[in-house]
Amino acid sequence: MQTRADPASVVVRMRPLTERGAQTRLRLLEAATLCLSTRGYGATTTQAVTELAAVSRGSMLHQFQTRLDMMEATAGYAMEQMVEAGRRRFDALETPAHGLMLLPDVLWELQREPPALALTEILLAARWEPGLAERLGPVAVRIEDVIDADLTRMATAAGIRDHRRLLVHARLMIAAVRGLAIELMFNRGRRMILKAADALREDHVRFIEALLPTDRGAAAAPRTGRPRRR
């Protein structure tokens, strides 16, 4: 199991943070995540986050000199929180093969939580916010490396040999689930989008069954339904 990076290390800093500084940074990241997920990107100003975190403007400037700095760090923090939440869900399942089967369900659950909602707001804003897309690139690559390592570990434990094929497929799954979640942001009762999610899940199960050794595929997980907990 990989160890989650300290939130204070999301953005490379010139000086190491004190314990108090790390706690202040964490409060600001949590406040920014909450603000983004409930109010949206436009309303998540440094002043709004400072007030929500109950810290001084000086403390904010010590951590993040610009709004762009804050958004870059929050994107990394949100990604890390999603990775940790996913690990907890996978660790609670019966087997790694079962976890791989239920990847769409886990991703779907994560997309409804504040870190994913915050990240979506930042990603959408990167289309028009100058400089934001460039900032997000290195953060995304670092987190994707962590995800690849986790999936590779699960695949090895499940007896899957074609890791590259699984990792490429996982990228498609993450993008597809995020896209469907964005579609449902405007109307949660859109039947065709929900049917598309069901079709995506079914296609994924068939894909994983084809990768698993024959003695593990059939018993790995049900085709539909919520994850079975221990």
C-alpha positions in Angstrom: 0.0 0.0 0.0 1.3 3.4 -1.0 1.6 6.1 1.7 -0.4 9.2 1.0 1.7 12.3 0.6 1.4 14.9 3.2 -1.0 17.6 2.0 1.7 20.2 2.7 3.9 18.6 0.0 1.4 19.0 -2.8 3.3 22.1 -4.1 7.1 22.2 -3.9 8.0 24.9 -1.3 11.3 26.7 -0.8 11.2 26.1 3.0 9.8 23.2 5.0 6.6 23.9 6.9 6.5 24.0 10.7 3.8 21.8 12.3 1.7 24.9 12.8 2.2 25.9 9.2 1.2 22.4 8.0 -2.0 22.5 10.0 -2.8 25.9 8.6 -2.2 24.7 5.1 -4.4 21.7 5.6 -7.2 23.9 6.9 -7.0 26.0 3.9 -7.0 23.0 1.5 -10.0 21.6 3.3 -11.8 24.9 3.1 -11.0 25.4 -0.6 -12.2 21.9 -1.3 -15.5 22.5 0.5 -15.9 25.9 -1.1 -15.3 24.6 -4.6 -17.7 21.6 -4.1 -20.6 23.8 -2.7 -20.1 27.2 -4.3 -18.2 26.6 -7.5 -14.9 27.9 -8.9 -16.0 31.4 -9.5 -17.0 31.9 -5.8 -13.9 30.2 -4.4 -11.7 33.3 -3.9 -8.8 33.5 -1.5 -10.9 35.7 0.7 -13.8 33.2 0.8 -11.4 30.4 1.6 -9.6 32.5 4.3 -13.0 33.2 6.0 -14.1 29.6 5.8 -10.9 28.3 7.2 -10.9 31.0 9.9 -7.3 32.0 9.3 -5.8 35.5 8.7 -5.0 36.9 5.3 -1.4 36.9 6.2 -1.5 33.2 6.9 -3.1 32.6 3.5 -0.5 34.6 1.7 2.2 32.7 3.6 0.8 29.5 2.1 -0.5 30.6 -1.2 0.6 33.9 -2.7 -2.0 33.8 -5.5 -5.3 32.2 -6.2 -3.7 30.1 -8.9 -1.2 28.7 -6.3 -4.2 27.8 -4.1 -6.0 26.1 -6.9 -3.0 24.1 -7.9 -2.5 22.8 -4.4 -6.2 22.1 -3.9 -6.3 20.0 -7.1 -3.4 17.9 -5.8 -5.0 17.6 -2.4 -8.4 16.6 -3.9 -6.8 13.9 -6.0 -4.9 12.5 -3.0 -8.2 12.4 -1.0 -9.9 10.5 -3.9 -7.0 8.0 -4.0 -7.2 7.4 -0.3 -11.0 7.1 -0.3 -10.7 4.6 -3.2 -8.1 2.6 -1.3 -10.3 2.3 1.7 -13.1 1.0 -0.4 -10.9 -1.5 -2.3 -9.3 -2.7 1.0 -12.8 -3.5 2.4 -13.7 -5.8 -0.5 -13.2 -9.6 -0.5 -10.4 -9.9 -3.1 -8.3 -7.7 -5.5 -10.2 -9.3 -8.4 -13.5 -8.3 -6.8 -12.1 -4.7 -6.5 -11.1 -4.5 -10.1 -14.6 -5.8 -11.1 -16.2 -3.0 -9.1 -13.9 -0.2 -10.3 -16.8 1.7 -12.0 -18.9 1.5 -8.8 -16.1 2.8 -6.7 -15.3 5.6 -9.2 -19.0 6.5 -9.3 -19.2 6.8 -5.5 -16.1 9.0 -5.4 -17.5 11.3 -8.0 -20.3 12.3 -5.6 -17.9 13.4 -2.8 -16.5 16.9 -2.2 -12.9 16.2 -3.4 -14.2 15.0 -6.8 -16.7 17.8 -7.1 -13.9 20.3 -6.3 -11.6 18.7 -8.8 -14.2 18.9 -11.5 -14.7 22.6 -10.9 -11.0 23.2 -11.2 -10.7 21.0 -14.4 -13.6 22.8 -16.0 -12.1 26.2 -15.1 -8.8 25.2 -16.7 -10.4 25.8 -20.1 -10.5 29.5 -19.6 -8.4 30.4 -16.5 -4.9 31.6 -17.8 -2.1 29.4 -16.5 -4.2 26.9 -14.6 -3.9 24.0 -17.2 -0.1 24.3 -17.1 -0.2 24.1 -13.3 -2.4 21.0 -13.2 -0.3 18.9 -15.6 2.6 17.9 -13.3 0.1 17.4 -10.4 -2.0 15.0 -12.5 1.0 13.1 -13.7 2.2 12.5 -10.1 -1.2 11.3 -9.0 -1.6 9.1 -12.1 1.6 7.4 -11.2 0.2 6.6 -7.8 -3.0 5.2 -9.3 -1.1 3.1 -11.8 1.0 1.6 -9.0 -2.1 0.8 -7.0 -3.9 -0.8 -9.9 -0.8 -2.8 -10.9 -0.6 -4.1 -7.3 -4.2 -5.2 -7.5 -3.8 -6.7 -10.9 -0.8 -8.7 -9.8 -2.6 -10.0 -6.8 -5.6 -11.0 -9.0 -3.3 -12.9 -11.4 -3.6 -10.5 -14.3 -0.5 -10.3 -16.4 -1.4 -7.6 -19.0 -1.0 -4.6 -16.8 -0.6 -2.1 -19.6 -3.9 -3.0 -21.1 -5.6 -2.7 -17.7 -4.0 0.7 -17.0 -5.1 2.1 -20.4 -8.6 0.8 -19.8 -8.7 2.3 -16.3 -7.8 5.7 -17.8 -10.9 5.4 -20.1 -13.0 4.4 -17.1 -12.0 7.4 -15.0 -12.6 9.8 -17.9 -16.0 8.2 -18.8 -17.3 8.1 -15.2 -16.2 11.8 -14.7 -17.9 12.7 -17.9 -21.2 11.0 -17.0 -21.1 12.6 -13.5 -20.8 16.0 -15.2 -23.8 15.2 -17.3 -25.8 14.4 -14.2 -24.8 17.6 -12.5 -27.5 19.3 -14.5 -30.2 16.7 -14.0 -29.7 13.6 -11.8 -32.7 11.8 -13.3 -31.5 11.6 -17.0 -32.4 8.1 -17.9 -30.2 7.7 -20.9 -27.1 8.8 -18.9 -28.0 6.3 -16.2 -28.4 3.6 -18.8 -25.0 4.6 -20.3 -23.5 4.2 -16.8 -25.0 0.7 -16.6 -23.7 -0.2 -20.0 -20.2 1.1 -19.0 -20.3 -1.1 -15.9 -21.3 -4.2 -17.9 -18.6 -3.6 -20.5 -16.0 -3.2 -17.8 -17.0 -6.5 -16.1 -16.6 -8.3 -19.4 -13.2 -6.7 -19.9 -11.9 -7.7 -16.5 -13.3 -11.2 -16.8 -11.3 -11.6 -20.1 -8.1 -10.5 -18.3 -8.5 -12.7 -15.2 -7.2 -16.2 -15.1 -10.1 -18.6 -15.9 -10.2 -20.0 -12.3 -10.8 -16.5 -10.9 -13.1 -14.7 -13.3 -16.4 -16.3 -12.6 -16.1 -16.0 -8.8 -14.7 -12.5 -8.7 -17.8 -10.4 -8.3 -21.4 -10.0 -9.4 -22.1 -8.3 -12.6 -24.1 -5.5 -11.0 -25.0 -4.2 -7.6 -23.1 -2.5 -4.8 -19.8 -3.8 -3.4 -20.0 -6.7 -1.0 -18.3 -5.8 2.2 -16.5 -8.2 4.5 
